[in-house]
Amino acid sequence: MLTTTYGNAVRADIFNVEVWKPTLAAAGVIPVREKGGRWRVSRKDGFHVLRHTYASIVLEAGGSMVTLARWLGHSSPTMLSLRFGHHSW
């Protein structure tokens, strides 16, 4: 879990704007925003996509859906089944 210097959870929207998007831009993955401008809105560039990528890789490698659901903070693997059930692992 990412926390602030005070131990609070980092808000996803703030992390996206202040850390994630600048990192993607510095790596050349997305365009740098104009000075004083806003980042282009795109779900595929958001930090949350990393969570989905991680889940896909774990499941593709044969990981347990029950264990992965627990790691991701879900109360049951049902949500993962709905999202990733179309894969053939």
Backbone as CSV, one residue per row, in Angstrom:
resi,resn,N_x,N_y,N_z,CA_x,CA_y,CA_z,C_x,C_y,C_z
1,MET,0.841,-1.165,0.000,0.000,0.000,0.000,0.895,1.240,0.000
2,LEU,0.487,2.197,-0.755,1.201,3.466,-0.794,0.617,4.382,0.273
3,THR,1.498,5.022,1.033,1.023,5.920,2.084,1.708,7.272,1.989
4,THR,1.070,8.266,2.582,1.656,9.604,2.676,2.680,9.598,3.808
5,THR,3.358,10.702,3.983,4.326,10.808,5.081,3.633,10.720,6.443
6,TYR,2.311,10.897,6.467,1.546,10.794,7.708,0.945,9.411,7.911
7,GLY,1.216,8.484,6.976,0.708,7.127,7.102,-0.682,6.908,6.526
8,ASN,-1.252,7.931,5.907,-2.573,7.793,5.289,-2.432,7.190,3.900
9,ALA,-3.497,6.543,3.433,-3.495,5.993,2.073,-3.408,7.137,1.065
10,VAL,-2.663,6.923,0.003,-2.538,7.914,-1.058,-3.789,7.842,-1.929
11,ARG,-4.378,8.985,-2.222,-5.552,9.011,-3.102,-5.115,8.680,-4.527
12,ALA,-5.843,7.793,-5.165,-5.488,7.340,-6.511,-5.433,8.482,-7.508
13,ASP,-6.369,9.424,-7.428,-6.372,10.517,-8.392,-5.144,11.409,-8.228
14,ILE,-4.723,11.630,-6.997,-3.528,12.443,-6.755,-2.286,11.689,-7.211
15,PHE,-2.211,10.405,-6.925,-1.069,9.602,-7.360,-0.974,9.604,-8.885
16,ASN,-2.114,9.455,-9.567,-2.123,9.463,-11.022,-1.551,10.763,-11.578
17,VAL,-1.987,11.884,-11.039,-1.594,13.199,-11.560,-0.172,13.584,-11.175
18,GLU,0.213,13.297,-9.949,1.502,13.789,-9.460,2.664,12.814,-9.618
19,VAL,2.376,11.519,-9.745,3.457,10.534,-9.814,3.377,9.682,-11.078
20,TRP,2.242,9.008,-11.259,2.129,8.021,-12.330,2.251,8.635,-13.727
21,LYS,1.432,9.635,-14.030,1.460,10.240,-15.366,2.799,10.911,-15.663
22,PRO,3.391,11.661,-14.712,4.716,12.217,-15.002,5.764,11.137,-15.271
23,THR,5.645,10.000,-14.595,6.582,8.895,-14.824,6.391,8.315,-16.222
24,LEU,5.135,8.102,-16.621,4.868,7.604,-17.971,5.379,8.585,-19.024
25,ALA,5.188,9.881,-18.783,5.655,10.897,-19.736,7.179,10.905,-19.811
26,ALA,7.830,10.802,-18.667,9.305,10.791,-18.640,9.860,9.573,-19.366
27,ALA,9.112,8.470,-19.354,9.540,7.254,-20.032,9.156,7.261,-21.516
28,GLY,8.426,8.296,-21.945,8.026,8.397,-23.339,6.813,7.563,-23.705
29,VAL,6.075,7.099,-22.704,4.903,6.260,-22.945,3.693,7.111,-23.344
30,ILE,3.561,8.277,-22.723,2.489,9.213,-23.057,3.129,10.579,-23.307
31,PRO,2.417,11.470,-23.997,2.973,12.808,-24.229,3.078,13.613,-22.935
32,VAL,4.072,14.466,-22.874,4.228,15.380,-21.739,3.093,16.397,-21.818
33,ARG,2.521,16.751,-20.672,1.430,17.727,-20.692,1.999,19.130,-20.857
34,GLU,1.189,19.996,-21.418,1.601,21.382,-21.582,1.674,22.042,-20.215
35,LYS,2.601,22.977,-20.054,2.761,23.679,-18.774,1.431,24.333,-18.373
36,GLY,0.983,24.033,-17.180,-0.281,24.562,-16.679,-1.501,23.811,-17.188
37,GLY,-1.291,22.841,-18.088,-2.403,22.079,-18.650,-2.727,20.855,-17.813
38,ARG,-3.699,20.120,-18.288,-4.117,18.890,-17.607,-3.629,17.696,-18.407
39,TRP,-3.499,16.572,-17.731,-3.151,15.339,-18.417,-4.329,14.907,-19.268
40,ARG,-4.040,14.319,-20.397,-5.077,13.756,-21.261,-5.779,12.655,-20.476
41,VAL,-7.086,12.633,-20.525,-7.859,11.617,-19.801,-7.902,10.339,-20.627
42,SER,-7.372,9.277,-20.057,-7.395,7.982,-20.717,-7.295,6.896,-19.662
43,ARG,-8.280,6.022,-19.637,-8.270,4.934,-18.654,-7.073,4.022,-18.840
44,LYS,-6.615,3.865,-20.088,-5.505,2.945,-20.337,-4.181,3.482,-19.806
45,ASP,-4.116,4.769,-19.481,-2.901,5.350,-18.922,-2.944,5.472,-17.406
46,GLY,-4.076,5.145,-16.793,-4.216,5.294,-15.352,-3.475,4.197,-14.592
47,PHE,-3.164,4.463,-13.358,-2.430,3.518,-12.525,-3.206,2.227,-12.322
48,HIS,-4.534,2.304,-12.338,-5.358,1.126,-12.079,-5.103,0.018,-13.101
49,VAL,-4.685,0.397,-14.312,-4.417,-0.609,-15.341,-3.268,-1.525,-14.907
50,LEU,-2.357,-1.019,-14.087,-1.268,-1.852,-13.585,-1.810,-2.986,-12.721
51,ARG,-2.839,-2.714,-11.964,-3.487,-3.742,-11.138,-4.059,-4.846,-12.019
52,HIS,-4.718,-4.467,-13.105,-5.285,-5.450,-14.028,-4.191,-6.249,-14.730
53,THR,-3.121,-5.572,-15.085,-1.999,-6.257,-15.729,-1.404,-7.288,-14.779
54,TYR,-1.198,-6.888,-13.542,-0.669,-7.799,-12.526,-1.569,-9.027,-12.374
55,ALA,-2.875,-8.786,-12.256,-3.820,-9.899,-12.089,-3.767,-10.835,-13.294
56,SER,-3.719,-10.280,-14.486,-3.660,-11.113,-15.695,-2.411,-11.974,-15.724
57,ILE,-1.287,-11.381,-15.361,-0.019,-12.122,-15.380,-0.024,-13.242,-14.344
58,VAL,-0.513,-12.947,-13.148,-0.568,-13.977,-12.102,-1.457,-15.135,-12.540
59,LEU,-2.624,-14.825,-13.078,-3.546,-15.884,-13.494,-2.992,-16.659,-14.690
60,GLU,-2.396,-15.966,-15.636,-1.818,-16.642,-16.798,-0.691,-17.580,-16.391
61,ALA,0.024,-17.233,-15.331,1.118,-18.073,-14.833,0.612,-19.230,-13.982
62,GLY,-0.707,-19.333,-13.825,-1.272,-20.447,-13.071,-1.562,-20.141,-11.621
63,GLY,-1.526,-18.868,-11.254,-1.811,-18.486,-9.873,-3.251,-18.769,-9.488
64,SER,-3.470,-18.921,-8.218,-4.793,-19.216,-7.682,-5.673,-17.967,-7.708
65,MET,-6.884,-18.112,-8.250,-7.817,-16.994,-8.285,-8.245,-16.601,-6.872
66,VAL,-8.359,-17.574,-5.988,-8.739,-17.296,-4.598,-7.644,-16.478,-3.909
67,THR,-6.398,-16.899,-4.081,-5.282,-16.179,-3.466,-5.145,-14.786,-4.059
68,LEU,-5.255,-14.675,-5.374,-5.145,-13.369,-6.021,-6.245,-12.434,-5.539
69,ALA,-7.462,-12.950,-5.413,-8.562,-12.121,-4.914,-8.229,-11.571,-3.534
70,ARG,-7.641,-12.404,-2.690,-7.254,-11.967,-1.349,-6.176,-10.886,-1.438
71,TRP,-5.158,-11.098,-2.286,-4.073,-10.117,-2.450,-4.598,-8.766,-2.932
72,LEU,-5.627,-8.820,-3.788,-6.168,-7.574,-4.336,-7.224,-6.940,-3.431
73,GLY,-7.532,-7.594,-2.326,-8.465,-7.023,-1.361,-9.923,-7.328,-1.633
74,HIS,-10.212,-8.302,-2.497,-11.596,-8.695,-2.751,-12.045,-9.697,-1.686
75,SER,-13.319,-9.652,-1.339,-13.832,-10.576,-0.326,-14.014,-11.985,-0.882
76,SER,-14.107,-12.102,-2.205,-14.232,-13.418,-2.839,-13.671,-13.333,-4.257
77,PRO,-13.387,-14.480,-4.862,-12.857,-14.479,-6.230,-13.921,-14.206,-7.303
78,THR,-15.168,-13.982,-6.908,-16.240,-13.777,-7.878,-15.949,-12.612,-8.814
79,MET,-15.482,-11.498,-8.280,-15.187,-10.324,-9.108,-14.096,-10.652,-10.134
80,LEU,-13.084,-11.372,-9.709,-12.028,-11.758,-10.643,-12.571,-12.680,-11.720
81,SER,-13.445,-13.593,-11.342,-14.049,-14.495,-12.325,-14.817,-13.717,-13.376
82,LEU,-15.540,-12.715,-12.934,-16.320,-11.909,-13.873,-15.412,-11.130,-14.814
83,ARG,-14.325,-10.586,-14.284,-13.434,-9.752,-15.080,-12.502,-10.583,-15.954
84,PHE,-11.956,-11.657,-15.410,-10.916,-12.421,-16.111,-11.359,-13.824,-16.529
85,GLY,-12.619,-14.164,-16.329,-13.113,-15.499,-16.621,-13.053,-15.889,-18.091
86,HIS,-12.920,-14.911,-18.977,-12.883,-15.216,-20.407,-11.522,-15.746,-20.850
87,HIS,-10.515,-15.642,-19.989,-9.192,-16.166,-20.332,-9.198,-17.695,-20.239
88,SER,-8.312,-18.307,-20.945,-8.320,-19.773,-21.023,-7.217,-20.412,-20.194
89,TRP,-7.127,-20.056,-18.931,-6.117,-20.722,-18.115,-6.758,-21.718,-17.247
